[in-house]
Amino acid sequence: MKNQTLESYSAGQAVLQIQQTESWDFEFADTQCNTHGMHNYPARMVPQIAERLIKKYSQPGQLIYDPMCGSGTALVEAMLCGRRAIGTDLNPLAILLSKVKTTPIESNYLKNRVSDFLEKLNSRFNQLDGVNKRKSLSKPDFTNIDFWFKPQVIVELAIIRELIFNVGDKTVQEFLLVPFSATVRKVSNTRPGEFKLYRYSPTLLEKHNPNVLKIFKEELRNSMVCLMDFNRATGLKCDCNAYKVDARYTENIIPNGSVDLIVTSPPYGDSRTTVAYGQFSRLSLQWLGLDYDEIRSYDEITRLDKASLGGSIRKNYVHSLKSKSLDSVLKTIAAKDAQRAEEVAWFFVDLNDVYKQMHRVLRKGGIAGIVIGNRTVKETLIPSSTITSELCGELGFEPIEKIDRNIPYKTIPLLNSPTNETGVIGRTMNKEDIVVLRKY
Ligand SMILES: C[S@@+](CC[C@H](N)C(=O)[O-])C[C@H]1O[C@@H](n2cnc3c(N)ncnc32)[C@H](O)[C@@H]1O
């Protein structure tokens, strides 16, 4: 928003007058540049927001942390700005993407390894003519594989997967898993353009005969171009670690006061009623399977959405969070649906635990930039950014800036049903806020 009028903004007791003079909409920005263009992920942060926050609130060499790093947008920007970075997320696919997108591989070396790999791949596909060749393949053993993939697709994915896990260099192996994951989603029986898993209708399913090898090669080419751009932009100098950890429990990973700047975008609400990151990632993760180090069991994959913030419902809970705005909104929702009010309360209880950890890991004077959208439940607007300011005010943060921005092309469903009923369209969520706070 340009030249916006004065606005008052409170966190805890402090009230701040902010004049927002520059646009944070980034309407025409290239959000697929460098490794950002590698793999789809729901509700990605706009890279230019992360870049601006990093340049404004940190110095080269300082440590940036994203507690819910998703596909690693803030981490990539930290590398491009010459900072160090740490990311955490409980989704193993998020960790794979974050690692690969922030790990340069010298371009000639990468080209040679990929060309060796493609030679083997082409030769395996050329032999693919008889039933006998298929028998020896090990396909992952997850429920419903035959529901989500056609038999020929399973054979072809299994060949690619086997060859990837035979690649000796772990960094190259993980790099190849990214186009593989993108391919899994494209060749599955799921309707394209949806984050949740919906199967094609019987008529469309009959016509669905994807060319697995061609799609994988296209994805691989795209990933190579992205990584080479990133190599050039960073001069191969990167210092970034991504850990599969619940952001509410980071004591064993990140020391007190060690982080200079946090840049993060939390989920909008629990995965069941907002964005289902686990469901989006499920087929890819099931295909990566137990050979991928970050996955311990197939059960872990199917429980991801329940493990996310607000995912587990605790009945008859009375929360002790100090936020007037949250109290007021919960009262309104409870008058319509007591259970939905409890679900919303639980989400904020969990989110508050993340905010506590953010406060712990930041150094005194360190800054947190939180990109957060408001959502509607039972036709009641939940002012998540104001609630965030109030909760963080109680934890020892003071307000620095509050920026509101339009979302030109965010990859989330813009229309949502307030009642969760099919066909009922709710308010459009096309704005979000950036709350900037300082630890005192
Ligand atoms: C809005 S997305 C982040 C997107 C990211 N900024 C990007 O650009 O890709 C929110 C992320 O929070 C993660 N998440 C949810 N609950 C979590 C928890 N308890 N601990 C860590 N991450 C969590 C989800 O897996 C998801 O990746």
The ligand as an SDF file (V2000), in Angstrom:
LIG
                    3D

 27 29  0  0  0  0  0  0  0  0999 V2000
    2.7560  -20.7210    5.4600 C   0  0  0  0  0  0  0  0  0  0  0  0
    3.7520  -22.1660    5.4570 S   0  0  0  0  0  0  0  0  0  0  0  0
    5.3780  -21.5190    5.3320 C   0  0  0  0  0  0  0  0  0  0  0  0
    5.7170  -21.2410    3.8960 C   0  0  0  0  0  0  0  0  0  0  0  0
    7.1430  -20.7550    3.7220 C   0  0  0  0  0  0  0  0  0  0  0  0
    7.3330  -19.4330    4.2550 N   0  0  0  0  0  0  0  0  0  0  0  0
    7.5050  -20.7680    2.2580 C   0  0  0  0  0  0  0  0  0  0  0  0
    7.7460  -19.7260    1.6640 O   0  0  0  0  0  0  0  0  0  0  0  0
    7.4730  -21.8660    1.6630 O   0  0  0  0  0  0  0  0  0  0  0  0
    3.6570  -22.7090    7.1160 C   0  0  0  0  0  0  0  0  0  0  0  0
    4.5530  -23.8860    7.4500 C   0  0  0  0  0  0  0  0  0  0  0  0
    4.4040  -24.1470    8.8610 O   0  0  0  0  0  0  0  0  0  0  0  0
    4.7130  -25.5130    9.0290 C   0  0  0  0  0  0  0  0  0  0  0  0
    4.2950  -25.9130   10.3780 N   0  0  0  0  0  0  0  0  0  0  0  0
    3.0470  -26.1020   10.8760 C   0  0  0  0  0  0  0  0  0  0  0  0
    3.1120  -26.4590   12.1600 N   0  0  0  0  0  0  0  0  0  0  0  0
    4.4370  -26.4950   12.4910 C   0  0  0  0  0  0  0  0  0  0  0  0
    5.1480  -26.7930   13.6890 C   0  0  0  0  0  0  0  0  0  0  0  0
    4.4990  -27.1280   14.8090 N   0  0  0  0  0  0  0  0  0  0  0  0
    6.4970  -26.7360   13.6770 N   0  0  0  0  0  0  0  0  0  0  0  0
    7.1590  -26.3890   12.5430 C   0  0  0  0  0  0  0  0  0  0  0  0
    6.5390  -26.1040   11.3800 N   0  0  0  0  0  0  0  0  0  0  0  0
    5.1940  -26.1530   11.3590 C   0  0  0  0  0  0  0  0  0  0  0  0
    3.9900  -26.2000    7.8830 C   0  0  0  0  0  0  0  0  0  0  0  0
    4.5180  -27.4840    7.6590 O   0  0  0  0  0  0  0  0  0  0  0  0
    4.2560  -25.2110    6.7510 C   0  0  0  0  0  0  0  0  0  0  0  0
    5.3800  -25.6070    6.0110 O   0  0  0  0  0  0  0  0  0  0  0  0
  1  2  1  0
  2  3  1  0
  2 10  1  0
  3  4  1  0
  4  5  1  0
  5  6  1  0
  5  7  1  0
  7  8  2  0
  7  9  1  0
 10 11  1  0
 11 12  1  0
 11 26  1  0
 12 13  1  0
 13 14  1  0
 13 24  1  0
 14 15  1  0
 14 23  1  0
 15 16  2  0
 16 17  1  0
 17 18  1  0
 17 23  2  0
 18 19  1  0
 18 20  2  0
 20 21  1  0
 21 22  2  0
 22 23  1  0
 24 25  1  0
 24 26  1  0
 26 27  1  0
M  CHG  2   2   1   9  -1
M  END
$$$$
